[in-house]
């Protein structure tokens, strides 16, 4: 999967998990998801579970920090790293 497709999927998950009434493409790759779109810990958990299911990866405790899950770009980079480790 291309980097652009992965970022688009992350945006789709944000829209789905937050029940946002916006197009995924309206989310900027470097928007702070918590500040701009209201992502909270419950939403983040839902996004993480969906990513694990979609990509067959597992996140470890050390993967969870505010910076890693703050933007579409940083989440996509983590997913790519996890796929490379698998």
C-alpha positions as semicolon CSV with decimal commas, in nm:
position;residue;x (nm);y (nm);z (nm)
1;X;0,000;0,000;0,000
2;X;0,132;0,341;-0,091
3;X;0,203;0,606;0,168
4;X;-0,077;0,822;0,026
5;X;-0,326;0,533;0,046
6;X;-0,223;0,463;0,405
7;X;-0,270;0,826;0,505
8;X;-0,611;0,826;0,335
9;X;-0,711;0,514;0,533
10;X;-0,604;0,679;0,859
11;X;-0,822;0,979;0,768
12;X;-1,115;0,749;0,694
13;X;-1,076;0,587;1,036
14;X;-1,067;0,926;1,208
15;X;-1,391;1,025;1,034
16;X;-1,555;0,688;1,113
17;X;-1,447;0,671;1,478
18;X;-1,541;1,031;1,554
19;X;-1,859;1,023;1,345
20;X;-1,740;1,339;1,173
21;X;-1,958;1,490;0,905
22;X;-1,662;1,576;0,680
23;X;-1,484;1,413;0,391
24;X;-1,166;1,231;0,492
25;X;-0,981;1,440;0,233
26;X;-1,064;1,754;0,434
27;X;-0,832;1,637;0,712
28;X;-0,480;1,768;0,661
29;X;-0,196;1,520;0,704
30;X;-0,033;1,738;0,969
31;X;-0,345;1,852;1,158
32;X;-0,315;1,786;1,529
33;X;-0,596;1,533;1,553
34;X;-0,658;1,598;1,922
35;X;-0,672;1,975;1,892
36;X;-0,835;2,015;1,551
37;X;-1,066;1,714;1,536
38;X;-1,128;1,628;1,902
39;X;-0,967;1,285;1,909
40;X;-0,964;1,155;2,267
41;X;-0,830;0,837;2,425
42;X;-1,145;0,637;2,346
43;X;-1,137;0,744;1,981
44;X;-0,767;0,669;1,966
45;X;-0,827;0,319;2,099
46;X;-1,087;0,261;1,827
47;X;-0,847;0,386;1,560
48;X;-0,567;0,164;1,693
49;X;-0,789;-0,147;1,694
50;X;-0,901;-0,075;1,338
51;X;-0,541;-0,026;1,222
52;X;-0,434;-0,351;1,387
53;X;-0,718;-0,536;1,214
54;X;-0,668;-0,368;0,875
55;X;-0,293;-0,414;0,860
56;X;-0,231;-0,724;1,071
57;X;-0,001;-0,541;1,310
58;X;0,016;-0,503;1,687
59;X;0,100;-0,192;1,880
60;X;0,308;-0,223;2,195
61;X;0,287;-0,006;2,506
62;X;0,601;0,182;2,405
63;X;0,433;0,286;2,078
64;X;0,179;0,498;2,261
65;X;0,270;0,860;2,310
66;X;0,102;1,186;2,225
67;X;0,343;1,274;1,943
68;X;0,310;0,940;1,765
69;X;-0,067;0,961;1,744
70;X;-0,101;1,337;1,698
71;X;-0,116;1,354;1,316
72;X;-0,213;1,141;1,020
73;X;0,149;1,155;0,903
74;X;0,289;1,026;1,234
75;X;0,030;0,747;1,259
76;X;0,101;0,637;0,901
77;X;0,476;0,634;0,972
78;X;0,418;0,411;1,275
79;X;0,201;0,171;1,074
80;X;0,470;0,150;0,805
81;X;0,736;0,080;1,069
82;X;0,520;-0,191;1,227
83;X;0,460;-0,353;0,888
84;X;0,835;-0,356;0,821
85;X;0,897;-0,524;1,159
86;X;0,640;-0,798;1,091
